[in-house]
Amino acid sequence: MARSVVLMSGLIGVGLAIPIVGSFVPSGNLGKGSWAPLDAAEWQTLQTTTTKPVKISFLLKSKDAYLPEQVSHEYVWGIKVAPAKFQAVRPDLFVKGGPASVGYPPINLGFVLFSPICPHLGCRYNWDGPSNKFLCPCHGSVYTLLGEHIAGPAPRGLDPLPLKEQNGTAEVTWIHYETMTPDRIIISYQ
């Protein structure tokens, strides 16, 4: 009887451990993340921007195997930029296989979208118009218009997010990157 209880406990433990451990392993495939559409007004605002970043809000939907679909309000910073200029200022993003590179085009449709999460400790930074820079209020990291890190404790520049056009709608994928490292290590997609 005791052996049966131990055997059943072991089987139940393995049955629970596999999905739990699997939920902590990040997906290496962008296709696994969900694409959140930008509404027409936000997309129009981004298209008409000139030299200042635009805060673009959208609904981020996520679902895992155990919970019902979650919806949260999120935002990104969008900037209209020439690809050659962006690549000259942020070459780290374009080095294939480099530790700070990304596995998708960091600039698409003539725009770059930045995650609003500071790469230092995960605070949300803001655009400061008078200084023409992104400023993190938590620990003082400062970034240029194109996301280049210029001051403060952050280990890298701002993280771009994938942008694509699908059937006339602009869509973004939310990616969580590890903080406190100069490398762009993906923690999860949503």
Residue frames as a rotation matrix with the C-alpha (Angstrom) as fourth column:
MET 1
0.569 0.822 0.000 0.00
0.822 -0.569 0.000 0.00
0.000 0.000 -1.000 0.00
ALA 2
0.444 -0.475 -0.760 2.80
0.160 -0.793 0.588 2.43
-0.882 -0.383 -0.275 0.90
ARG 3
-0.640 -0.712 0.289 4.53
0.379 0.035 0.925 1.76
-0.669 0.701 0.247 -2.43
SER 4
-0.137 0.693 0.708 1.30
0.981 -0.004 0.194 2.48
0.137 0.721 -0.679 -4.29
VAL 5
0.787 0.405 -0.465 0.90
0.514 -0.847 0.133 5.81
-0.340 -0.344 -0.875 -2.53
VAL 6
-0.003 -0.880 -0.476 4.51
0.037 -0.475 0.879 6.77
-0.999 -0.015 0.034 -3.31
LEU 7
-0.673 -0.217 0.707 4.09
0.651 0.279 0.706 5.70
-0.351 0.935 -0.046 -6.95
MET 8
0.283 0.864 0.416 0.84
0.946 -0.324 0.028 7.67
0.159 0.385 -0.909 -7.36
SER 9
0.686 -0.096 -0.721 2.39
0.280 -0.881 0.383 10.73
-0.672 -0.464 -0.577 -5.68
GLY 10
-0.396 -0.917 -0.046 5.34
0.205 -0.137 0.969 10.54
-0.895 0.375 0.242 -8.06
LEU 11
-0.479 0.291 0.828 3.08
0.878 0.169 0.448 10.31
-0.009 0.942 -0.336 -11.12
ILE 12
0.666 0.742 -0.071 0.99
0.746 -0.666 0.035 13.26
-0.021 -0.076 -0.997 -9.96
GLY 13
0.380 -0.620 -0.687 4.16
0.167 -0.684 0.710 15.26
-0.910 -0.384 -0.156 -9.27
VAL 14
-0.686 -0.634 0.357 5.55
0.423 0.052 0.905 14.59
-0.592 0.772 0.232 -12.75
GLY 15
-0.106 0.754 0.648 2.17
0.983 -0.017 0.181 15.39
0.147 0.656 -0.740 -14.29
LEU 16
0.838 0.400 -0.372 2.15
0.486 -0.857 0.172 18.77
-0.250 -0.324 -0.912 -12.56
ALA 17
0.144 -0.889 -0.435 5.86
0.224 -0.398 0.889 19.55
-0.964 -0.226 0.142 -13.02
ILE 18
-0.411 -0.364 0.836 5.93
0.853 0.170 0.493 19.28
-0.322 0.916 0.240 -16.82
PRO 19
0.337 0.545 0.767 3.47
0.789 -0.608 0.085 22.11
0.513 0.577 -0.636 -17.61
ILE 20
0.912 -0.034 -0.409 4.78
0.262 -0.719 0.644 24.26
-0.316 -0.694 -0.646 -14.76
VAL 21
-0.049 -0.996 -0.077 8.40
0.348 -0.090 0.933 24.01
-0.936 0.019 0.351 -15.89
GLY 22
-0.308 -0.016 0.951 7.32
0.949 0.063 0.309 24.44
-0.065 0.998 -0.004 -19.52
SER 23
0.730 0.651 0.207 5.60
0.659 -0.751 0.038 27.72
0.180 0.109 -0.978 -18.70
PHE 24
0.657 -0.550 -0.515 8.94
0.053 -0.648 0.760 29.19
-0.752 -0.526 -0.397 -17.54
VAL 25
-0.345 -0.788 0.510 10.79
0.621 0.216 0.753 28.38
-0.704 0.577 0.415 -20.77
PRO 26
0.001 0.358 -0.934 10.56
-0.416 -0.849 -0.326 31.33
-0.909 0.389 0.148 -23.20
SER 27
0.673 0.296 0.677 9.55
0.479 0.524 -0.705 30.64
-0.564 0.799 0.211 -26.73
GLY 28
-0.398 -0.883 -0.249 12.24
0.246 -0.365 0.898 31.30
-0.884 0.297 0.362 -29.33
ASN 29
-0.625 0.244 0.742 9.71
0.778 0.114 0.618 31.82
0.066 0.963 -0.261 -32.07
LEU 30
-0.947 0.267 -0.177 8.10
-0.244 -0.959 -0.145 35.19
-0.209 -0.094 0.973 -32.81
GLY 31
-0.535 0.785 -0.313 5.12
-0.269 0.193 0.944 33.36
0.801 0.589 0.108 -34.22
LYS 32
-0.413 0.353 -0.839 4.26
0.783 0.609 -0.129 32.21
0.465 -0.711 -0.528 -30.70
GLY 33
-0.823 0.116 -0.556 3.63
0.279 -0.770 -0.574 35.79
-0.494 -0.628 0.601 -29.56
SER 34
0.158 0.925 0.345 0.31
0.932 -0.024 -0.362 37.38
-0.326 0.379 -0.866 -30.29
TRP 35
-0.791 -0.351 0.500 0.09
0.544 -0.777 0.316 40.43
0.278 0.522 0.806 -32.49
ALA 36
-0.125 0.726 -0.676 -1.91
0.720 -0.403 -0.565 43.32
-0.683 -0.557 -0.472 -31.03
PRO 37
-0.026 0.148 0.989 -3.52
0.910 -0.405 0.085 45.62
0.413 0.902 -0.124 -33.61
LEU 38
-0.847 -0.180 -0.500 -3.11
0.350 -0.897 -0.270 49.36
-0.400 -0.404 0.823 -33.30
ASP 39
0.211 0.977 0.034 -6.38
0.690 -0.124 -0.713 51.22
-0.693 0.174 -0.700 -33.75
ALA 40
0.304 -0.034 0.952 -6.81
0.911 -0.283 -0.301 53.45
0.280 0.959 -0.055 -36.79
ALA 41
0.955 0.084 0.285 -6.49
0.014 -0.971 0.238 56.70
0.297 -0.224 -0.928 -34.82
GLU 42
0.621 -0.781 0.068 -3.21
-0.092 0.014 0.996 55.63
-0.779 -0.624 -0.063 -33.19
TRP 43
0.063 -0.581 0.812 -1.80
0.854 0.452 0.257 54.47
-0.516 0.677 0.525 -36.52
GLN 44
0.579 0.217 0.786 -2.80
0.662 -0.688 -0.297 57.79
0.476 0.693 -0.542 -38.13
THR 45
0.967 -0.253 0.009 -1.13
-0.197 -0.729 0.656 59.71
-0.160 -0.636 -0.755 -35.29
LEU 46
0.280 -0.909 0.308 2.07
0.279 0.384 0.880 57.76
-0.918 -0.161 0.362 -35.82
GLN 47
0.123 -0.213 0.969 2.00
0.983 0.159 -0.090 58.33
-0.135 0.964 0.229 -39.58
THR 48
0.709 0.215 0.672 1.60
0.412 -0.899 -0.146 62.09
0.573 0.380 -0.726 -39.21
THR 49
0.782 -0.483 -0.393 4.39
0.276 -0.297 0.914 62.48
-0.558 -0.824 -0.099 -36.65
THR 50
0.837 -0.544 0.057 7.50
-0.207 -0.412 -0.887 64.30
0.506 0.731 -0.457 -37.75
THR 51
-0.088 -0.996 -0.019 10.41
-0.222 0.038 -0.974 64.62
0.971 -0.082 -0.224 -35.32
LYS 52
-0.400 0.012 0.916 8.87
-0.913 -0.094 -0.397 63.78
0.081 -0.996 0.048 -31.95
PRO 53
-0.967 0.082 -0.243 7.93
0.091 0.996 -0.026 60.36
0.240 -0.047 -0.970 -30.56
VAL 54
-0.172 0.975 0.138 4.28
-0.773 -0.221 0.594 59.42
0.610 -0.005 0.792 -30.22
LYS 55
-0.803 0.036 0.594 2.83
-0.446 0.624 -0.641 57.43
-0.394 -0.780 -0.485 -27.33
ILE 56
-0.372 0.634 -0.678 0.69
-0.679 0.311 0.665 54.71
0.632 0.708 0.315 -28.93
SER 57
-0.453 0.322 0.831 -1.83
-0.726 0.407 -0.554 52.86
-0.517 -0.855 0.049 -26.76
PHE 58
-0.259 0.416 -0.872 -3.32
-0.648 0.595 0.476 49.47
0.717 0.688 0.115 -27.54
LEU 59
0.576 0.486 0.657 -4.96
-0.802 0.492 0.339 46.49
-0.159 -0.722 0.673 -25.88
LEU 60
-0.512 -0.779 -0.361 -2.62
-0.773 0.602 -0.202 43.62
0.375 0.175 -0.910 -25.15
LYS 61
0.651 0.748 0.132 -4.34
-0.750 0.606 0.264 40.24
0.117 -0.271 0.955 -24.98
SER 62
-0.534 -0.822 -0.198 -2.61
-0.745 0.568 -0.349 37.26
0.399 -0.038 -0.916 -23.45
LYS 63
0.686 0.715 0.137 -3.65
-0.714 0.624 0.318 33.74
0.142 -0.316 0.938 -22.61
ASP 64
-0.592 -0.806 0.026 -1.87
-0.799 0.582 -0.152 30.82
0.107 -0.110 -0.988 -21.07
ALA 65
-0.611 0.305 -0.731 -2.93
-0.071 0.898 0.434 27.24
0.789 0.317 -0.527 -20.60
TYR 66
-0.664 0.260 -0.701 -4.42
0.720 0.475 -0.506 27.78
0.201 -0.841 -0.503 -17.15
LEU 67
-0.522 0.431 -0.736 -6.07
0.292 -0.720 -0.630 31.22
-0.801 -0.544 0.250 -17.04
PRO 68
0.514 0.718 0.469 -8.72
0.760 -0.127 -0.638 32.86
-0.399 0.684 -0.610 -19.17
GLU 69
0.021 -0.498 0.867 -7.64
0.824 -0.483 -0.297 35.52
0.567 0.720 0.400 -21.66
GLN 70
0.103 -0.107 -0.989 -6.25
0.756 -0.638 0.148 38.63
-0.647 -0.763 0.015 -19.97
VAL 71
0.365 0.031 0.931 -6.57
0.744 -0.611 -0.271 42.10
0.560 0.791 -0.246 -21.51
SER 72
0.172 -0.356 -0.918 -4.38
0.752 -0.554 0.356 44.99
-0.636 -0.752 0.173 -20.41
HIS 73
0.990 0.097 0.102 -3.85
0.138 -0.809 -0.571 48.52
0.027 0.579 -0.815 -21.65
GLU 74
0.179 -0.983 -0.042 -0.30
0.750 0.109 0.652 49.02
-0.636 -0.148 0.757 -22.87
TYR 75
0.949 0.045 -0.311 1.61
-0.153 -0.798 -0.582 51.59
-0.275 0.600 -0.751 -24.85
VAL 76
0.206 -0.916 0.345 4.77
0.934 0.289 0.211 51.93
-0.293 0.279 0.915 -26.90
TRP 77
0.236 -0.217 -0.947 6.75
-0.152 -0.971 0.185 54.91
-0.960 0.100 -0.262 -28.14
GLY 78
0.472 0.009 0.882 6.68
0.800 0.417 -0.432 55.23
-0.371 0.909 0.190 -31.93
ILE 79
0.082 -0.547 -0.833 9.14
-0.173 -0.831 0.529 57.25
-0.981 0.101 -0.163 -33.99
LYS 80
0.969 0.126 0.211 9.25
0.197 0.118 -0.973 57.92
-0.147 0.985 0.089 -37.72
VAL 81
0.291 -0.944 -0.159 12.86
-0.424 -0.276 0.862 57.50
-0.858 -0.183 -0.481 -38.84
ALA 82
0.542 -0.244 -0.804 14.93
-0.797 0.153 -0.584 56.84
0.265 0.958 -0.111 -41.95
PRO 83
0.991 -0.106 -0.080 16.33
0.124 0.958 0.258 53.28
0.049 -0.266 0.963 -41.85
ALA 84
0.300 -0.948 0.107 19.89
0.515 0.067 -0.855 54.35
0.803 0.311 0.508 -42.74
LYS 85
-0.070 -0.284 0.956 19.96
-0.546 -0.791 -0.275 56.96
0.835 -0.541 -0.100 -39.98
PHE 86
0.723 0.416 0.551 18.59
-0.686 0.344 0.641 54.53
0.077 -0.842 0.534 -37.39
GLN 87
0.887 -0.426 -0.177 21.09
0.401 0.902 -0.158 51.84
0.226 0.069 0.972 -38.36
ALA 88
0.072 -0.903 0.424 23.97
0.203 -0.403 -0.892 54.35
0.976 0.150 0.155 -38.13
VAL 89
-0.049 -0.025 0.998 22.96
-0.807 -0.588 -0.054 55.39
0.588 -0.809 0.008 -34.60
ARG 90
0.328 0.288 0.900 21.96
-0.824 0.553 0.123 51.92
-0.462 -0.782 0.418 -33.31
PRO 91
-0.061 -0.388 -0.920 24.23
-0.852 0.501 -0.155 49.42
0.521 0.774 -0.361 -35.14
ASP 92
-0.817 -0.278 0.505 24.02
-0.545 0.659 -0.519 47.00
-0.189 -0.699 -0.690 -32.17
LEU 93
0.040 0.943 0.331 20.46
-0.533 0.301 -0.791 46.13
-0.845 -0.145 0.514 -33.19
PHE 94
0.713 0.289 -0.638 21.52
-0.690 0.133 -0.711 45.04
-0.121 0.948 0.294 -36.68
VAL 95
-0.399 -0.906 -0.138 24.52
-0.912 0.408 -0.042 42.77
0.095 0.109 -0.989 -35.97
LYS 96
0.463 0.598 -0.654 23.32
-0.567 0.767 0.300 39.27
0.682 0.232 0.694 -36.88
GLY 97
0.473 -0.200 -0.858 23.80
0.488 0.871 0.066 37.00
0.734 -0.450 0.509 -33.88
GLY 98
-0.542 -0.666 0.513 25.19
-0.044 -0.587 -0.808 39.85
0.839 -0.461 0.288 -31.77
PRO 99
-0.717 0.220 -0.661 24.28
0.684 0.404 -0.608 39.83
0.133 -0.888 -0.440 -28.08
ALA 100
-0.605 0.501 -0.619 22.28
0.070 -0.741 -0.667 43.08
-0.794 -0.447 0.413 -28.35
SER 101
-0.911 0.260 -0.319 20.70
-0.371 -0.184 0.910 42.36
0.178 0.948 0.264 -31.74
VAL 102
-0.151 0.924 0.352 17.08
-0.598 0.198 -0.777 41.48
-0.787 -0.328 0.523 -32.32
GLY 103
-0.729 -0.135 0.671 15.73
0.265 0.849 0.458 38.62
-0.632 0.511 -0.583 -34.43
TYR 104
0.302 0.835 0.460 13.33
0.904 -0.098 -0.416 40.82
-0.302 0.542 -0.784 -36.41
PRO 105
-0.234 -0.386 0.892 13.61
0.678 -0.723 -0.135 44.08
0.697 0.573 0.431 -38.36
PRO 106
-0.481 0.026 -0.876 13.93
0.804 -0.386 -0.453 46.81
-0.350 -0.922 0.165 -35.67
ILE 107
-0.544 0.367 -0.754 12.54
-0.397 -0.905 -0.154 49.36
-0.739 0.216 0.638 -38.11
ASN 108
-0.680 0.423 0.599 9.53
0.693 0.637 0.338 48.55
-0.239 0.645 -0.726 -40.26
LEU 109
0.294 0.840 0.456 7.13
0.944 -0.330 -0.003 50.60
0.148 0.431 -0.890 -42.38
GLY 110
-0.045 -0.422 0.906 9.44
0.288 -0.873 -0.392 53.60
0.956 0.243 0.161 -41.74
PHE 111
0.500 0.292 0.815 8.91
-0.652 -0.493 0.576 53.45
0.570 -0.820 -0.057 -37.96
VAL 112
-0.599 -0.539 -0.592 10.53
0.124 0.668 -0.734 52.04
0.791 -0.513 -0.333 -34.86
LEU 113
0.575 0.767 0.283 8.45
-0.304 -0.121 0.945 51.15
0.759 -0.630 0.164 -31.82
PHE 114
-0.590 -0.804 0.079 10.17
-0.317 0.140 -0.938 51.14
0.743 -0.579 -0.337 -28.44
SER 115
0.079 0.491 -0.867 9.06
0.742 0.552 0.380 49.14
0.665 -0.674 -0.321 -25.44
PRO 116
0.490 0.163 0.856 8.22
-0.257 -0.912 0.320 51.59
0.833 -0.377 -0.405 -22.61
ILE 117
0.973 -0.140 -0.182 10.26
0.227 0.470 0.853 49.49
-0.034 -0.872 0.489 -20.17
CYS 118
0.536 -0.841 0.071 13.67
-0.837 -0.541 -0.085 50.85
0.110 -0.014 -0.994 -19.12
PRO 119
0.532 -0.376 -0.759 16.40
-0.067 0.875 -0.480 48.20
0.844 0.306 0.440 -19.61
HIS 120
-0.464 -0.722 0.513 17.88
-0.593 -0.176 -0.785 49.05
0.658 -0.669 -0.347 -16.22
LEU 121
-0.974 0.109 0.198 15.32
-0.106 0.554 -0.826 47.81
-0.200 -0.825 -0.528 -13.68
GLY 122
-0.653 0.734 0.187 12.05
0.731 0.547 0.407 47.76
0.196 0.402 -0.894 -15.59
CYS 123
-0.322 0.548 -0.772 10.61
0.313 -0.708 -0.633 51.18
-0.894 -0.445 0.057 -14.72
ARG 124
0.366 0.492 0.790 8.60
0.925 -0.097 -0.368 53.05
-0.104 0.865 -0.491 -17.34
TYR 125
-0.658 -0.664 -0.356 10.43
0.568 -0.748 0.345 55.98
-0.495 0.025 0.869 -18.88
ASN 126
0.523 0.840 -0.144 8.84
0.574 -0.472 -0.669 59.07
-0.630 0.267 -0.729 -20.47
TRP 127
-0.011 -0.433 0.901 9.54
0.901 -0.395 -0.179 61.51
0.433 0.810 0.395 -23.28
ASP 128
0.163 -0.019 -0.986 10.76
0.614 -0.781 0.116 64.91
-0.772 -0.625 -0.116 -22.13
GLY 129
0.696 0.260 0.669 10.04
0.714 -0.342 -0.611 67.45
0.070 0.903 -0.423 -24.89
PRO 130
0.943 -0.324 -0.073 12.17
-0.311 -0.939 0.145 70.35
-0.116 -0.114 -0.987 -23.57
SER 131
0.109 -0.965 0.238 15.32
-0.558 0.139 0.818 68.20
-0.823 -0.222 -0.523 -23.37
ASN 132
0.413 0.150 -0.898 14.38
-0.894 0.257 -0.368 66.17
0.176 0.955 0.240 -26.48
LYS 133
-0.685 -0.662 -0.305 15.23
-0.542 0.743 -0.393 62.92
0.486 -0.104 -0.868 -24.65
PHE 134
0.457 0.694 -0.557 13.64
-0.026 0.636 0.772 59.90
0.889 -0.338 0.308 -23.02
LEU 135
-0.459 -0.577 0.676 14.14
-0.684 -0.255 -0.683 60.03
0.567 -0.776 -0.277 -19.24
CYS 136
-0.015 0.406 -0.914 13.67
0.426 0.830 0.361 57.26
0.905 -0.384 -0.185 -16.70
PRO 137
0.370 0.240 0.898 12.37
-0.522 -0.745 0.414 58.70
0.768 -0.622 -0.150 -13.41
CYS 138
0.964 0.102 -0.247 13.57
0.118 0.668 0.734 55.78
0.240 -0.737 0.632 -11.27
HIS 139
0.515 -0.843 -0.155 17.36
0.599 0.224 0.768 55.91
-0.613 -0.488 0.621 -11.58
GLY 140
0.404 -0.306 -0.862 18.11
-0.271 -0.940 0.207 58.64
-0.874 0.150 -0.463 -14.10
SER 141
-0.383 -0.513 0.768 18.87
0.624 0.469 0.625 56.76
-0.681 0.719 0.141 -17.30
VAL 142
0.192 0.347 -0.918 18.72
-0.408 -0.822 -0.397 59.03
-0.893 0.450 -0.016 -20.36
TYR 143
-0.199 -0.147 0.969 18.16
0.710 0.660 0.246 58.05
-0.676 0.737 -0.027 -24.01
THR 144
-0.878 -0.120 -0.463 18.21
-0.220 -0.759 0.614 59.95
-0.425 0.641 0.640 -27.29
LEU 145
-0.014 0.901 -0.434 15.23
-0.907 -0.194 -0.373 60.21
-0.420 0.388 0.820 -29.64
LEU 146
0.210 0.031 -0.977 16.46
-0.743 0.655 -0.138 57.03
0.636 0.755 0.161 -31.36
GLY 147
0.939 0.342 -0.050 16.79
-0.217 0.695 0.685 55.10
0.269 -0.632 0.727 -28.09
GLU 148
0.138 -0.961 -0.240 20.55
0.267 0.269 -0.925 55.34
0.954 0.064 0.294 -27.72
HIS 149
0.750 0.062 -0.659 21.65
0.659 0.018 0.752 55.16
0.059 -0.998 -0.027 -24.06
ILE 150
0.251 -0.675 0.694 23.64
0.218 -0.659 -0.720 58.32
0.943 0.332 -0.018 -23.15
ALA 151
-0.526 -0.442 0.726 23.57
-0.596 -0.417 -0.686 58.56
0.606 -0.794 -0.044 -19.34
GLY 152
0.290 0.646 0.706 22.59
-0.957 0.186 0.224 56.69
0.013 -0.740 0.672 -16.20
PRO 153
-0.330 -0.511 0.793 22.89
-0.688 0.706 0.169 53.07
-0.647 -0.490 -0.585 -15.06
ALA 154
0.747 0.658 0.091 21.01
-0.425 0.579 -0.696 51.36
-0.511 0.481 0.712 -17.92
PRO 155
-0.041 -0.838 0.544 23.17
0.013 0.544 0.839 48.67
-0.999 0.042 -0.012 -19.59
ARG 156
-0.681 -0.124 0.722 21.87
0.690 0.221 0.689 49.21
-0.245 0.967 -0.064 -23.16
GLY 157
-0.918 0.386 -0.095 19.67
-0.390 -0.831 0.397 51.37
0.074 0.401 0.913 -25.35
LEU 158
-0.164 0.958 0.236 15.90
-0.782 0.020 -0.623 51.13
-0.601 -0.287 0.746 -25.59
ASP 159
-0.727 -0.057 0.685 14.42
0.152 0.958 0.242 47.86
-0.670 0.280 -0.688 -26.84
PRO 160
-0.605 0.542 -0.583 12.54
-0.796 -0.382 0.470 47.97
0.032 0.748 0.663 -30.16
LEU 161
-0.248 0.622 0.743 9.42
-0.153 0.732 -0.664 45.87
-0.957 -0.278 -0.086 -30.65
PRO 162
-0.842 -0.061 0.536 8.29
0.470 0.406 0.784 44.12
-0.266 0.912 -0.314 -33.85
LEU 163
-0.147 0.782 -0.606 5.86
-0.409 -0.606 -0.683 46.01
-0.901 0.147 0.409 -36.04
LYS 164
-0.881 -0.087 0.465 4.08
0.363 0.504 0.783 44.64
-0.302 0.859 -0.413 -39.10
GLU 165
-0.447 0.782 -0.434 1.23
-0.848 -0.525 -0.074 45.48
-0.286 0.335 0.898 -41.44
GLN 166
-0.913 0.245 0.326 -1.45
0.277 0.959 0.056 42.81
-0.299 0.141 -0.944 -41.79
ASN 167
-0.272 0.860 0.432 -4.47
0.943 0.150 0.297 43.38
0.190 0.488 -0.852 -44.05
GLY 168
0.011 0.230 0.973 -4.23
0.308 -0.927 0.215 47.15
0.951 0.298 -0.082 -43.74
THR 169
0.941 0.287 0.180 -3.77
-0.094 -0.289 0.953 47.10
0.326 -0.913 -0.245 -39.95
ALA 170
-0.089 -0.980 0.178 -0.55
-0.523 -0.106 -0.846 47.85
0.847 -0.169 -0.503 -38.07
GLU 171
0.899 0.356 -0.255 0.23
-0.021 0.616 0.787 45.30
0.437 -0.703 0.562 -35.37
VAL 172
-0.009 -0.897 0.443 2.83
-0.824 -0.244 -0.511 45.06
0.567 -0.370 -0.736 -32.61
THR 173
0.492 0.056 -0.869 4.15
0.329 0.912 0.245 42.12
0.806 -0.407 0.431 -30.58
TRP 174
0.683 -0.210 0.700 4.99
-0.682 -0.525 0.509 42.68
0.261 -0.825 -0.502 -26.92
ILE 175
0.367 -0.655 -0.661 8.33
0.333 0.756 -0.564 41.20
0.868 -0.014 0.496 -25.82
HIS 176
0.961 -0.162 0.223 9.70
-0.265 -0.327 0.907 41.15
-0.074 -0.931 -0.358 -22.28
TYR 177
0.355 -0.918 -0.177 13.49
0.010 0.193 -0.981 41.46
0.935 0.347 0.078 -22.24
GLU 178
0.415 -0.327 -0.849 15.73
0.897 0.304 0.322 40.73
0.152 -0.895 0.420 -19.28
THR 179
0.904 -0.127 0.408 16.87
-0.164 -0.985 0.057 43.87
0.394 -0.118 -0.911 -17.48
MET 180
0.700 -0.666 0.259 20.32
-0.507 -0.207 0.837 44.65
-0.504 -0.717 -0.482 -16.04
THR 181
0.092 -0.704 0.704 22.26
0.489 0.648 0.584 43.09
-0.868 0.291 0.403 -18.92
PRO 182
-0.362 -0.273 -0.891 23.78
-0.543 -0.715 0.440 44.60
-0.758 0.643 0.111 -22.06
ASP 183
-0.998 0.044 0.045 22.46
0.063 0.656 0.752 41.60
0.004 0.753 -0.658 -24.05
ARG 184
-0.274 0.960 -0.052 18.87
-0.958 -0.268 0.098 41.43
0.080 0.077 0.994 -25.27
ILE 185
-0.994 -0.011 -0.113 17.67
0.007 0.987 -0.163 38.22
0.113 -0.163 -0.980 -23.67
ILE 186
-0.305 0.952 -0.006 14.03
-0.561 -0.174 0.810 37.43
0.770 0.250 0.587 -24.30
ILE 187
-0.854 0.140 0.502 12.10
-0.418 0.392 -0.820 36.43
-0.311 -0.909 -0.276 -21.21
SER 188
-0.379 0.781 0.496 8.72
0.577 0.619 -0.533 36.05
-0.723 0.084 -0.685 -22.89
TYR 189
-0.934 0.297 0.198 6.43
0.029 -0.489 0.872 37.01
0.356 0.820 0.448 -25.74
GLN 190
-0.557 0.829 -0.053 2.83
0.191 0.066 -0.979 38.06
-0.808 -0.556 -0.195 -25.29
